[in-house]
């Protein structure tokens, strides 16, 4: 299996590109001040390959590494509340968009071209420059099985994985992020059949993964292909097996509903984790694996009883500051007891950054960019490009809407969010 070859990008050309993008960004309708350019982190090298030692991530020199960065939400899997597509919030997933395009008469080639165009513009090299210049050292990359597969049975979009659109995207982000000193967490945000009923997994009201052998087989096929392709790749920090499993709030009337606070849901989730950890380890014995507890880290198995090593346990904390602090302390204590590294993989309370740093917890904020206007402290950059209406727009109209208009230079900078991030990552820069 061919792996992507890392391209080392000259710092000068990166700085020029970054300056161009930054100069075009706006803050509250006014030109954004150009941030001071600090020294760029060197490219990720083999010495930077991560493993877990006790409760810490360490590189091959034994140096402790705390991951600090941001999610690239909405890029490889769309959520209509934050992406330029029309759909009822909480009732419309990425699969609904695909099916609406099909009903609108689009061919599979046209649909692929639309998503290629969208992904080309939603996250660019300039965005990675901005993230690197903030002082971050990590991006978490949400993706879903439909980037790679045409159905829940696991049929590849292209059997030549070098030409498969999903792997081309992951190759690009691993290469480009690594060249900028950014680690990549590969996050399967949407599993075949849906690992929750929430729209964030690409489907709504499904939760079929746990009862479908074929869906789990497709998930295993995809994880093993990912592990084969990126084994030995130091820019990949971790394989994040599945996002927010059993995030089923508000779907009590659905057939596959399981209360996320019920131990039954944890048992179902952990059985999938056991299957997927074993599948990855068949192929890649070395990379860190991340498992998410919903909504508590204590829902996850004791790694010592499972025979697991190199584990990064993860929670998402959408909590007020007092609760965030309580839960973060619990996470740090758990890490010491169980011998796992820990990550708060999503949060939007910017005070959480200081709390995570206080307890030595890795963190990635949700999220870099949103395309439905301002939304509190969710986004580093926000905008309101004209959304695609999948059931109505003709192909050329949809293609134009997902073109250059959705690039970050047409968005606004959230000083509240980026200021908090940069104060934590580059404290000597003050409020620049």
VENJORA-V349144 format. One record per residue. N is the residue number from 1. RES is the residue in one small letter. PHI is phi in radians with two decimals (999 if undefined). Layout:
<<N & RES & PHI> <N & RES & PHI>>
This chain:
<<1 & x & 999> <2 & x & -1.32> <3 & x & -1.72> <4 & x & -1.17> <5 & x & -1.64> <6 & x & -1.19> <7 & x & -1.81> <8 & x & -1.49> <9 & x & -1.72> <10 & x & -1.09> <11 & x & -1.06> <12 & x & -1.13> <13 & x & -1.18> <14 & x & -1.13> <15 & x & -1.07> <16 & x & -1.10> <17 & x & -1.11> <18 & x & -1.11> <19 & x & -1.09> <20 & x & -1.11> <21 & x & -1.18> <22 & x & -1.08> <23 & x & -1.11> <24 & x & -1.48> <25 & x & -1.24> <26 & x & -2.01> <27 & x & -2.21> <28 & x & 1.03> <29 & x & 1.50> <30 & x & -2.01> <31 & x & -1.00> <32 & x & -1.28> <33 & x & -1.11> <34 & x & -1.24> <35 & x & -1.20> <36 & x & -1.13> <37 & x & -1.58> <38 & x & -1.46> <39 & x & -1.18> <40 & x & -1.34> <41 & x & -1.11> <42 & x & -1.17> <43 & x & -1.06> <44 & x & -1.14> <45 & x & -2.12> <46 & x & -1.02> <47 & x & -1.18> <48 & x & -1.57> <49 & x & -0.98> <50 & x & -1.67> <51 & x & -2.50> <52 & x & -1.91> <53 & x & -2.17> <54 & x & 1.13> <55 & x & -1.90> <56 & x & -2.11> <57 & x & -1.40> <58 & x & -2.36> <59 & x & -1.57> <60 & x & -1.25> <61 & x & -1.58> <62 & x & 1.41> <63 & x & -1.45> <64 & x & -1.24> <65 & x & -2.19> <66 & x & -1.87> <67 & x & -1.34> <68 & x & -2.48> <69 & x & -3.07> <70 & x & -2.62> <71 & x & -1.43> <72 & x & -1.77> <73 & x & -1.12> <74 & x & 1.43> <75 & x & -1.49> <76 & x & -1.72> <77 & x & -2.51> <78 & x & -1.53> <79 & x & -2.11> <80 & x & -1.15> <81 & x & -1.20> <82 & x & -2.24> <83 & x & -2.08> <84 & x & -1.36> <85 & x & -2.55> <86 & x & -1.51> <87 & x & -3.00> <88 & x & -1.18> <89 & x & -1.02> <90 & x & 1.43> <91 & x & -2.12> <92 & x & -2.38> <93 & x & -1.97> <94 & x & -1.05> <95 & x & -1.13> <96 & x & -1.09> <97 & x & -1.10> <98 & x & -1.04> <99 & x & -1.17> <100 & x & -1.19> <101 & x & -1.03> <102 & x & -1.08> <103 & x & -1.16> <104 & x & -1.44> <105 & x & 1.64> <106 & x & -1.27> <107 & x & -1.37> <108 & x & -1.08> <109 & x & -1.16> <110 & x & -1.15> <111 & x & -1.11> <112 & x & -1.13> <113 & x & -1.11> <114 & x & -1.07> <115 & x & -1.22> <116 & x & -1.06> <117 & x & -1.09> <118 & x & -1.01> <119 & x & -1.22> <120 & x & -1.06> <121 & x & -1.78> <122 & x & -1.19> <123 & x & -2.25> <124 & x & -2.19> <125 & x & -1.02> <126 & x & -1.06> <127 & x & -1.14> <128 & x & -1.16> <129 & x & -1.04> <130 & x & -1.06> <131 & x & -1.11> <132 & x & -1.09> <133 & x & -1.23> <134 & x & -1.22> <135 & x & 1.78> <136 & x & -1.12> <137 & x & -2.19> <138 & x & -2.74> <139 & x & -2.21> <140 & x & -1.70> <141 & x & -2.00> <142 & x & -1.26> <143 & x & -2.44> <144 & x & -2.44> <145 & x & -1.06> <146 & x & -1.30> <147 & x & -1.12> <148 & x & -2.03> <149 & x & -2.18> <150 & x & -1.59> <151 & x & -2.79> <152 & x & -1.34> <153 & x & -1.41> <154 & x & 1.58> <155 & x & -1.32> <156 & x & -1.14> <157 & x & -1.07> <158 & x & -2.44> <159 & x & -1.16> <160 & x & -1.42> <161 & x & -1.15> <162 & x & -1.19> <163 & x & -1.80> <164 & x & -1.17> <165 & x & -1.05> <166 & x & -1.15> <167 & x & -1.24> <168 & x & -1.09> <169 & x & -1.19> <170 & x & -1.15> <171 & x & -0.98> <172 & x & -1.11> <173 & x & -1.20> <174 & x & -1.11> <175 & x & -1.15> <176 & x & -1.25> <177 & x & -1.17> <178 & x & -1.04> <179 & x & -1.16> <180 & x & -1.82> <181 & x & 1.34> <182 & x & -1.87> <183 & x & -1.27> <184 & x & -2.16> <185 & x & -1.72> <186 & x & -1.57> <187 & x & -1.92> <188 & x & -1.33> <189 & x & -1.38> <190 & x & -2.35> <191 & x & -1.70> <192 & x & -0.96> <193 & x & 1.51> <194 & x & 1.49> <195 & x & -1.57> <196 & x & -2.70> <197 & x & -1.62> <198 & x & -1.37> <199 & x & -1.07> <200 & x & -1.16> <201 & x & -1.63> <202 & x & 1.69> <203 & x & -2.18> <204 & x & -2.24> <205 & x & 1.24> <206 & x & -1.73> <207 & x & 1.06> <208 & x & -1.53> <209 & x & -0.95> <210 & x & -1.28> <211 & x & -1.88> <212 & x & -2.00> <213 & x & -1.10> <214 & x & -1.20> <215 & x & -1.15> <216 & x & -1.20> <217 & x & -1.13> <218 & x & -1.17> <219 & x & -1.10> <220 & x & -1.08> <221 & x & -1.01> <222 & x & -1.21> <223 & x & -1.13> <224 & x & -1.22> <225 & x & -1.16> <226 & x & -1.11> <227 & x & -1.11> <228 & x & -1.13> <229 & x & -1.25> <230 & x & -1.94> <231 & x & -1.06> <232 & x & 1.45> <233 & x & -1.43> <234 & x & -1.22> <235 & x & -1.24> <236 & x & -1.45> <237 & x & -1.33> <238 & x & -2.87> <239 & x & -1.69> <240 & x & -1.67> <241 & x & -1.09> <242 & x & -2.77> <243 & x & -1.40> <244 & x & 0.69> <245 & x & -1.08> <246 & x & 1.04> <247 & x & -1.37> <248 & x & -1.94> <249 & x & -1.01> <250 & x & 1.55> <251 & x & -2.13> <252 & x & -1.08> <253 & x & -1.59> <254 & x & -1.57> <255 & x & -1.04> <256 & x & -1.68> <257 & x & -1.13> <258 & x & -2.33> <259 & x & -1.06> <260 & x & -1.10> <261 & x & -1.63> <262 & x & -1.51> <263 & x & -1.06> <264 & x & -1.05> <265 & x & -1.17> <266 & x & -1.19> <267 & x & -1.12> <268 & x & -1.10> <269 & x & -1.10> <270 & x & -1.19> <271 & x & -1.14> <272 & x & -1.13> <273 & x & -1.01> <274 & x & -1.04> <275 & x & -1.14> <276 & x & -1.35> <277 & x & -1.08> <278 & x & -1.08> <279 & x & -1.13> <280 & x & -1.13> <281 & x & -1.18> <282 & x & -1.10> <283 & x & -1.86> <284 & x & -2.31> <285 & x & -1.42> <286 & x & -1.91> <287 & x & -1.22> <288 & x & -1.15> <289 & x & -2.03> <290 & x & -1.89> <291 & x & -2.09> <292 & x & -1.85> <293 & x & -1.66> <294 & x & -2.02> <295 & x & -1.79> <296 & x & -2.28> <297 & x & -1.23> <298 & x & -1.23> <299 & x & -1.28> <300 & x & -1.55> <301 & x & -1.18> <302 & x & -1.22> <303 & x & -1.08> <304 & x & -1.18> <305 & x & -1.34> <306 & x & -1.60> <307 & x & 1.32> <308 & x & -1.61> <309 & x & -2.27> <310 & x & 1.01> <311 & x & -1.91> <312 & x & -2.06> <313 & x & -1.51> <314 & x & -2.40> <315 & x & -2.37> <316 & x & -1.99> <317 & x & -2.09> <318 & x & -1.75> <319 & x & -2.28> <320 & x & -1.23> <321 & x & -1.12> <322 & x & -1.10> <323 & x & -1.21> <324 & x & -1.01> <325 & x & -1.11> <326 & x & -1.05> <327 & x & -1.23> <328 & x & -1.10> <329 & x & -1.10> <330 & x & -1.04> <331 & x & -1.09> <332 & x & -1.12> <333 & x & -1.12> <334 & x & -1.06> <335 & x & -1.02> <336 & x & -1.15> <337 & x & -1.22> <338 & x & -1.72> <339 & x & 1.22> <340 & x & -2.20> <341 & x & -1.37> <342 & x & -2.37> <343 & x & -2.51> <344 & x & -1.62> <345 & x & -1.38> <346 & x & -2.55> <347 & x & -2.95> <348 & x & -2.25> <349 & x & -1.48> <350 & x & -1.15> <351 & x & -1.20> <352 & x & -1.13> <353 & x & -1.05> <354 & x & -1.07> <355 & x & -1.16> <356 & x & -1.04> <357 & x & -1.10> <358 & x & -1.05> <359 & x & -1.70> <360 & x & 1.23> <361 & x & -1.70> <362 & x & -1.16> <363 & x & -2.64> <364 & x & -2.43> <365 & x & -1.32> <366 & x & -1.87> <367 & x & -2.63> <368 & x & -1.16> <369 & x & -2.67> <370 & x & -2.41> <371 & x & -2.00> <372 & x & -2.24> <373 & x & 1.48> <374 & x & -1.19> <375 & x & -2.63> <376 & x & 1.00> <377 & x & -1.87> <378 & x & -1.32> <379 & x & -2.10> <380 & x & -1.21> <381 & x & -2.33> <382 & x & -2.43> <383 & x & -2.73> <384 & x & -2.38> <385 & x & -1.13> <386 & x & -1.10> <387 & x & -1.36> <388 & x & -1.29> <389 & x & -1.92> <390 & x & -1.02> <391 & x & -1.44> <392 & x & -2.10> <393 & x & -1.12> <394 & x & -1.29> <395 & x & -1.04> <396 & x & -1.12> <397 & x & -1.13> <398 & x & -1.09> <399 & x & -1.09> <400 & x & -1.16> <401 & x & -1.07> <402 & x & -1.67> <403 & x & -1.63> <404 & x & -1.06> <405 & x & -1.10> <406 & x & -1.67> <407 & x & -1.24> <408 & x & -1.13> <409 & x & -1.10> <410 & x & -1.70> <411 & x & -1.89> <412 & x & -1.92> <413 & x & -1.57> <414 & x & -1.52> <415 & x & -1.15> <416 & x & -1.11> <417 & x & -1.39> <418 & x & -1.18> <419 & x & -1.12> <420 & x & -1.12> <421 & x & -1.11> <422 & x & -1.23> <423 & x & -1.13> <424 & x & -1.31> <425 & x & -1.57> <426 & x & -2.35> <427 & x & -1.02> <428 & x & -1.20> <429 & x & -1.46> <430 & x & 1.06> <431 & x & -1.75> <432 & x & -1.05>>
